[in-house]
Amino acid sequence: MTSTDSAPKAPAKDPWDLPDVSGLVVGVLGGTGPQGKGLAYRLARAGQKVIIGSRAAERARAAAEGIGQGVEGAGNAETARRSDVVIVAVPWEGHGPLLQSLREELAGKLVVDCVNPLGFDKKGAYAIRPEEGSAAEQAAALLPDSRVAAAFHHLSAVLLEDPEVAQIDTDVMVLGEERADVEIVQALAGRIPGMRGVFAGRLRNAHQVEALVANLISINRRYKAHAGIRITDV
Ligand SMILES: NC(=O)c1ccc[n+]([C@@H]2O[C@H](COP(=O)([O-])OP(=O)(O)OC[C@H]3O[C@@H](n4cnc5c(N)ncnc54)[C@H](OP(=O)(O)O)[C@@H]3O)[C@@H](O)[C@H]2O)c1
């Protein structure tokens, strides 16, 4: 028996034992759009300090004022600089160029990508596979000094933005390379009533999570719904 074999094993950590994230500042790039604004509203309503970013600081300030809940608005660069966790909520077309331009401001930050690369034609929505594999992997490639995670792909911005909706009844698949980072994002999701963050693998498996939105859009169209997802048996 080696000394390693005889060492007492540390008890396995409860996967639902998540960190306290209440003191973190969350920035949202592209926070003037429905997804970013909706997430900002929900997180701020749950007590999180939130800054929304825009290519035009004035637009972000106006949107922040509309949200209330203590949300601030700033340019995307300032938002990135002042935040601990930065959610990327811009269209796929703007994703690469924006992240490339903010590489310095995003260094050392936890960047959470919620971008779904999609195309639309007369048959509806379809998933695009980026050269890097997924939007999240593109973010990781462009931001070598940041910690990149992926989450919040399957939310309905309509529900997020509706103040009459008390609970957002959905799970949030969270992907990333570092367990500590994934747990921060899970904990952030868990602050929103009805929402639960579930670890769903490494970034190399982000494509199918991003792509699933094309299916949700089809579901929403057929059933006139704002569908979310639930992972069973966990
Ligand atoms: N909508 C949803 O229900 C939903 C749900 C889950 C995930 N998502 C994902 O979240 C992202 C944002 O969705 P959205 O519906 O909020 O999108 P959006 O309204 O089209 O865009 C969000 C914001 O991004 C900024 N933006 C637009 N083009 C840009 C560019 N080329 N470069 C940099 N910034 C640009 C704009 O802000 P400024 O002009 O103020 O800079 C815009 O208000 C998308 O990638 C989408 O796949 C959306």
PDBQT file of the ligand as one rigid body, heavy atoms in Angstrom, charges set to zero:
ROOT
HETATM    1  N1  LIG A 301     -33.462  37.229 -26.898  1.00  0.00    +0.000 N 
HETATM    2  C1  LIG A 301     -33.478  36.080 -26.249  1.00  0.00    +0.000 C 
HETATM    3  O1  LIG A 301     -34.551  35.600 -25.821  1.00  0.00    +0.000 OA
HETATM    4  C2  LIG A 301     -32.179  35.339 -25.980  1.00  0.00    +0.000 A 
HETATM    5  C3  LIG A 301     -32.192  34.248 -25.102  1.00  0.00    +0.000 A 
HETATM    6  C4  LIG A 301     -30.990  33.591 -24.843  1.00  0.00    +0.000 A 
HETATM    7  C5  LIG A 301     -29.825  33.996 -25.455  1.00  0.00    +0.000 A 
HETATM    8  N2  LIG A 301     -29.847  35.056 -26.321  1.00  0.00    +0.000 N 
HETATM    9  C6  LIG A 301     -28.590  35.462 -26.946  1.00  0.00    +0.000 C 
HETATM   10  O2  LIG A 301     -28.234  36.699 -26.367  1.00  0.00    +0.000 OA
HETATM   11  C7  LIG A 301     -27.662  37.561 -27.325  1.00  0.00    +0.000 C 
HETATM   12  C8  LIG A 301     -28.395  38.881 -27.316  1.00  0.00    +0.000 C 
HETATM   13  O3  LIG A 301     -29.747  38.686 -27.673  1.00  0.00    +0.000 OA
HETATM   14  P1  LIG A 301     -30.713  39.927 -27.894  1.00  0.00    +0.000 P 
HETATM   15  O4  LIG A 301     -31.989  39.377 -28.416  1.00  0.00    +0.000 OA
HETATM   16  O5  LIG A 301     -30.730  40.779 -26.675  1.00  0.00    +0.000 OA
HETATM   17  O6  LIG A 301     -29.926  40.654 -29.097  1.00  0.00    +0.000 OA
HETATM   18  P2  LIG A 301     -29.981  42.116 -29.736  1.00  0.00    +0.000 P 
HETATM   19  O7  LIG A 301     -31.104  42.892 -29.143  1.00  0.00    +0.000 OA
HETATM   20  O8  LIG A 301     -29.980  41.945 -31.212  1.00  0.00    +0.000 OA
HETATM   21  O9  LIG A 301     -28.571  42.711 -29.311  1.00  0.00    +0.000 OA
HETATM   22  C9  LIG A 301     -28.238  43.054 -27.984  1.00  0.00    +0.000 C 
HETATM   23  C10 LIG A 301     -27.387  44.310 -27.970  1.00  0.00    +0.000 C 
HETATM   24  O10 LIG A 301     -26.141  44.035 -28.586  1.00  0.00    +0.000 OA
HETATM   25  C11 LIG A 301     -25.607  45.242 -29.111  1.00  0.00    +0.000 C 
HETATM   26  N3  LIG A 301     -25.122  44.989 -30.467  1.00  0.00    +0.000 N 
HETATM   27  C12 LIG A 301     -25.857  44.828 -31.603  1.00  0.00    +0.000 A 
HETATM   28  N4  LIG A 301     -25.064  44.573 -32.665  1.00  0.00    +0.000 NA
HETATM   29  C13 LIG A 301     -23.795  44.602 -32.180  1.00  0.00    +0.000 A 
HETATM   30  C14 LIG A 301     -22.524  44.438 -32.776  1.00  0.00    +0.000 A 
HETATM   31  N5  LIG A 301     -22.394  44.181 -34.086  1.00  0.00    +0.000 N 
HETATM   32  N6  LIG A 301     -21.432  44.541 -31.996  1.00  0.00    +0.000 NA
HETATM   33  C15 LIG A 301     -21.536  44.778 -30.657  1.00  0.00    +0.000 A 
HETATM   34  N7  LIG A 301     -22.726  44.975 -30.040  1.00  0.00    +0.000 NA
HETATM   35  C16 LIG A 301     -23.822  44.861 -30.795  1.00  0.00    +0.000 A 
HETATM   36  C17 LIG A 301     -26.739  46.262 -29.111  1.00  0.00    +0.000 C 
HETATM   37  O11 LIG A 301     -26.458  47.188 -28.064  1.00  0.00    +0.000 OA
HETATM   38  P3  LIG A 301     -25.821  48.648 -28.331  1.00  0.00    +0.000 P 
HETATM   39  O12 LIG A 301     -26.293  49.067 -29.697  1.00  0.00    +0.000 OA
HETATM   40  O13 LIG A 301     -26.428  49.434 -27.238  1.00  0.00    +0.000 OA
HETATM   41  O14 LIG A 301     -24.355  48.448 -28.226  1.00  0.00    +0.000 OA
HETATM   42  C18 LIG A 301     -27.971  45.462 -28.771  1.00  0.00    +0.000 C 
HETATM   43  O15 LIG A 301     -28.903  46.184 -28.001  1.00  0.00    +0.000 OA
HETATM   44  C19 LIG A 301     -27.750  36.841 -28.681  1.00  0.00    +0.000 C 
HETATM   45  O16 LIG A 301     -26.496  36.334 -29.030  1.00  0.00    +0.000 OA
HETATM   46  C20 LIG A 301     -28.722  35.711 -28.445  1.00  0.00    +0.000 C 
HETATM   47  O17 LIG A 301     -28.370  34.558 -29.175  1.00  0.00    +0.000 OA
HETATM   48  C21 LIG A 301     -30.995  35.728 -26.580  1.00  0.00    +0.000 A 
ENDROOT
TORSDOF 0
